[in-house]
Amino acid sequence: MARRAIRTERLIAVLGGAVLLLGVVLFFVFVRNGSILETSSASDRALRQLRDHLGPNTEIHYLEVGKGRAVCGYAGTRGGSGGPAFISRPNRILLETDPLKAEFKEMLSDVCPGFMTPPPGVY
């Protein structure tokens, strides 16, 4: 019986060490990827999302801080005319030109209630 207790204690120690080692490895992975120590601004996040969605020449023409971590604004191309309005949240971007127009308008009135709107006929 004493021999079995030693094996159990040894197993607990090995498993505890493995859990600690896994925690250290995960910490270094998160630090290297920048998800813990490095946070980007809302405007950088919105620009990255827009470029992923609309192309590399996209730029932000107007930006307004909304509620929480959301930002609203207008996007366009470099040297080009204005583009669609957008709402950028940490994990999602909605464009005025997306098929979910009712959801866009509802979210816009909730997140950026005083958001500047274009004259009729522009997007």
FIDREN-474172 format. One line per 2 residues: number of its first residue (from 1); for each residue y, x, z of N, C-alpha, C, CB. Coordinates in steps of 0.05 Angstrom, whole numbers, always signed. Atoms other than C-alpha are relative to their C-alpha. Glycine has a CB too. Layout:
N
NUM> Y X Z Y X Z Y X Z Y X Z; ...
//
This chain:
123
1> -24 +16 +0 +0 +0 +0 +25 +17 +0 +0 -18 +23; -23 -17 -1 +48 +56 +15 +6 +11 -28 -4 +23 +20
3> -4 -10 +27 +37 +82 -55 +13 -20 -18 -28 +9 -12; -13 +21 +16 +56 +15 -86 +30 -3 +7 -15 -27 +5
5> -28 +2 -8 +121 +13 -46 +17 +23 -12 +2 +1 +31; -15 -22 +12 +141 +81 -72 +4 -5 -30 -16 +27 +4
7> -3 +6 +29 +129 +59 -144 +22 -21 -4 -27 -10 -12; -20 +21 +2 +171 -3 -133 +28 +11 +5 -6 -23 +20
9> -26 -12 -6 +228 +37 -102 +8 +19 -23 -2 +17 +26; -6 -17 +23 +224 +87 -159 +8 -16 -24 -24 +18 -7
11> -6 +18 +22 +225 +31 -210 +28 -12 +3 -21 -22 -3; -27 +11 -6 +287 +0 -177 +21 +22 -5 +1 -10 +29
13> -19 -22 +4 +322 +68 -178 +3 +6 -29 -9 +25 +15; -1 -6 +29 +305 +80 -251 +15 -22 -15 -28 +3 -12
15> -14 +22 +13 +328 +11 -272 +30 -1 +8 -13 -27 +8; -28 -2 -9 +392 +18 -231 +15 +21 -16 +2 +5 +29
17> -12 -21 +16 +406 +84 -266 +4 -8 -29 -17 +25 +2; -2 +9 +28 +393 +53 -334 +23 -20 -3 -26 -13 -9
19> -22 +19 +1 +442 -3 -319 +27 +14 +1 -2 -21 +23; -25 -16 -2 +496 +47 -298 +5 +15 -26 -2 +19 +24
21> -3 -15 +25 +483 +89 -360 +9 -19 -22 -26 +14 -7; -8 +20 +20 +488 +27 -404 +30 -8 +4 -18 -24 +1
23> -28 +7 -6 +554 +8 -370 +19 +22 -9 +4 -5 +29; -17 -23 +8 +583 +78 -383 +2 +1 -30 -11 +26 +11
25> +0 +0 +29 +562 +76 -456 +17 -22 -12 -29 -2 -11; -17 +23 +10 +593 +7 -467 +29 +5 +5 -9 -26 +14
27> -28 -6 -5 +657 +30 -434 +12 +19 -20 +3 +12 +29; -10 -19 +20 +664 +89 -481 +1 -13 -28 -18 +24 -1
29> -1 +13 +25 +648 +45 -541 +25 -18 -2 -25 -17 -5; -24 +17 +0 +703 -5 -522 +25 +17 +0 +0 -18 +25
31> -24 -17 +0 +753 +51 -508 +4 +12 -28 -2 +22 +21; -2 -12 +26 +738 +84 -575 +10 -20 -21 -27 +12 -9
33> -8 +20 +19 +746 +19 -613 +28 -12 +6 -20 -22 -1; -27 +9 -7 +812 +5 -577 +1 -28 +10 +17 +2 -24
35> -1 +28 -9 +792 -63 -551 +8 -2 +30 -26 -13 -5; -8 +2 -28 +809 -45 -478 +28 +11 +4 -20 +14 +18
37> -25 -14 -6 +866 +5 -477 +22 -5 -20 -5 +29 +3; -19 +2 +21 +901 -10 -542 +3 -29 -9 -8 +18 -24
39> -4 +27 +9 +932 -77 -557 +22 +0 -21 +8 -19 +24; -20 +1 +21 +970 -92 -620 +19 -23 +5 -13 -3 -28
41> -19 +22 -4 +1032 -135 -622 -8 -24 -17 +29 +10 -7; +6 +25 +15 +1030 -206 -648 +9 +3 -29 +14 -24 +13
43> -8 -3 +28 +1069 -186 -710 -19 +18 -16 +29 +11 -1; +20 -17 +13 +1020 -130 -726 -26 -16 -6 -6 +25 +17
45> +24 +16 +4 +962 -178 -716 +4 -20 -23 -7 -15 +26; -5 +19 +21 +994 -230 -761 +1 +13 -27 +27 -15 +5
47> -1 -15 +26 +1008 -179 -816 -28 +8 -9 +18 +25 +3; +28 -8 +7 +936 -154 -813 -15 -25 -10 -14 +12 +25
49> +14 +24 +9 +910 -226 -818 +9 -9 -27 +4 -22 +21; -11 +9 +25 +956 -243 -875 -9 +18 -23 +31 +0 +1
51> +9 -19 +21 +937 -180 -914 -29 -4 -6 +6 +29 +8; +28 +6 +5 +864 -196 -904 -4 -25 -16 -15 -3 +27
53> +3 +27 +13 +875 -267 -929 +14 -1 -27 +12 -21 +18; -16 +3 +24 +929 -259 -983 +1 +25 -17 +27 -8 +7
55> -1 -24 +16 +923 -187 -1006 +17 +22 +13 +10 -5 -27; -14 -23 -13 +951 -117 -989 +30 +1 -4 -12 +25 -10
57> -29 -1 +5 +1021 -130 -1018 +15 -21 +16 +5 -4 -29; -13 +21 -16 +1035 -186 -969 +17 +12 +23 -22 -19 +12
59> -16 -7 -23 +1091 -179 -919 +11 -25 +13 +24 +19 -10; -11 +22 -15 +1123 -222 -867 +30 -2 -6 -5 +3 +31
61> -29 +4 +5 +1191 -251 -887 +15 -11 +23 +3 -18 -24; -12 +12 -23 +1205 -290 -824 -21 -3 +21 +14 -28 -7
63> +19 +2 -22 +1171 -290 -756 +13 -11 +25 -12 +28 +6; -10 +13 -24 +1181 -333 -695 -23 -1 +21 +10 -29 -6
65> +20 +0 -21 +1145 -327 -628 -5 -29 +9 +9 +18 +24; +7 +27 -9 +1108 -390 -608 -10 +0 +28 -21 -12 -19
67> +11 +3 -27 +1073 -414 -546 -25 +18 +2 -7 -29 +6; +24 -16 -4 +1020 -369 -516 +2 +26 -16 -25 -15 -6
69> +1 -25 +17 +999 -312 -562 +3 -7 -29 -26 +14 +5; -3 +8 +28 +1015 -350 -626 +27 +8 -11 -4 -30 -3
71> -25 -5 +14 +1068 -332 -677 -1 -17 -26 +4 +30 -7; -3 +15 +24 +1094 -373 -735 +19 +14 -19 +10 -30 +6
73> -19 -13 +18 +1129 -350 -797 -5 -6 -29 -1 +30 +4; +3 +2 +28 +1134 -343 -872 -10 +26 -11 +26 -9 -14
75> +11 -24 +13 +1095 -294 -915 +8 +1 -29 -30 +2 +4; -6 -3 +28 +1109 -267 -984 -10 +27 -10 +30 -4 -6
77> +7 -26 +11 +1098 -208 -1029 +24 +19 +0 -12 -2 -28; -21 -20 +0 +1138 -144 -1030 +17 -3 -26 -11 +29 +2
79> -18 +3 +23 +1198 -154 -1075 -3 -27 -15 -5 +22 -20; +5 +26 +13 +1174 -224 -1092 +14 -22 +15 -29 -6 -2
81> -12 +24 -13 +1195 -294 -1073 -15 -6 +26 +0 -24 -19; +13 +8 -24 +1177 -329 -1009 -27 -12 -4 +18 -20 +15
83> +27 +10 +1 +1108 -352 -994 -5 -22 +20 -21 +21 +4; +7 +22 -18 +1072 -402 -949 +7 +6 +29 -29 -7 -3
85> -3 -3 -29 +1086 -414 -876 -28 +5 +12 +12 -26 +13; +26 -6 -13 +1032 -390 -828 +3 -3 +30 -9 +28 -8
87> +2 -1 -29 +1010 -396 -756 -22 +20 +6 -7 -29 +12; +20 -21 -6 +975 -334 -729 -6 -2 +30 +11 +27 -7
89> +11 -1 -28 +932 -338 -666 -18 +24 +1 -14 -27 +8; +17 -24 -2 +889 -281 -640 -25 +0 -17 -8 +5 +28
91> +25 +1 +15 +826 -304 -675 +1 -17 -25 -22 -9 +17; -2 +18 +22 +853 -348 -730 +28 +0 -13 -8 -29 +8
93> -25 +4 +13 +907 -356 -782 -2 -25 -17 +8 +25 -17; -1 +24 +16 +927 -422 -814 +24 +3 -19 +2 -26 +18
95> -22 +0 +19 +969 -425 -877 +7 -28 -8 -8 +16 -25; -10 +26 +8 +1011 -482 -901 -15 -10 -25 +30 +1 -6
97> +14 +7 +25 +973 -480 -967 -29 -6 +3 +4 +22 -20; +28 +6 -5 +905 -489 -935 -6 -30 -3 -9 +10 +28
99> +6 +29 +2 +868 -555 -945 +4 -16 +26 -29 -2 -9; -3 +14 -25 +876 -571 -871 +30 -5 +7 -13 +16 +23
101> -28 +4 -3 +948 -595 -879 +8 -15 +26 +11 -15 -24; -6 +16 -24 +946 -646 -822 -4 +17 +25 -18 -25 +2
103> +4 -17 -23 +917 -595 -774 +22 +21 +2 -28 +14 -3; -22 -20 +1 +970 -544 -796 +25 -12 +12 +5 +10 -28
105> -24 +13 -10 +1027 -593 -783 -1 -7 +30 +6 -26 -16; +4 +7 -29 +999 -615 -716 +2 +26 +17 -27 -14 +4
107> -1 -25 -15 +989 -543 -693 +28 +12 +0 -20 +20 -11; -27 -11 +2 +1058 -523 -718 +19 -14 +19 +10 -3 -29
109> -18 +15 -18 +1092 -579 -679 -7 +6 +29 -2 -30 -5; +9 -7 -27 +1051 -559 -617 +8 +28 +8 -30 -4 +3
111> -3 -29 -6 +1057 -483 -621 +29 +9 -4 -18 +17 -16; -28 -8 +6 +1126 -474 -653 +16 -25 -6 +1 +20 -25
113> -14 +26 +5 +1164 -540 -644 +26 +2 -15 +4 -14 +26; -26 -2 +13 +1231 -514 -669 -1 +18 -25 +20 +10 +19
115> +3 -18 +23 +1203 -476 -729 +16 -8 -24 -30 +1 -7; -17 +4 +24 +1248 -469 -789 -17 -9 -23 +16 +26 -7
117> +16 +10 +22 +1222 -510 -847 +16 +3 -26 -7 -30 +4; -14 -4 +25 +1238 -499 -921 +10 -26 -12 -19 +14 -20
119> -9 +24 +13 +1274 -549 -965 -23 -13 -16 +24 +6 -19; +21 +13 +15 +1231 -601 -1001 -5 +13 -27 +6 -30 -3
121> +6 -11 +26 +1195 -576 -1062 -9 +29 +1 +23 -3 -18; +10 -28 -3 +1180 -506 -1035 -24 -1 +16 +22 +18 +12
123> +26 +1 -12 +1107 -503 -1018 -2 -26 +15 -5 +23 +19
//
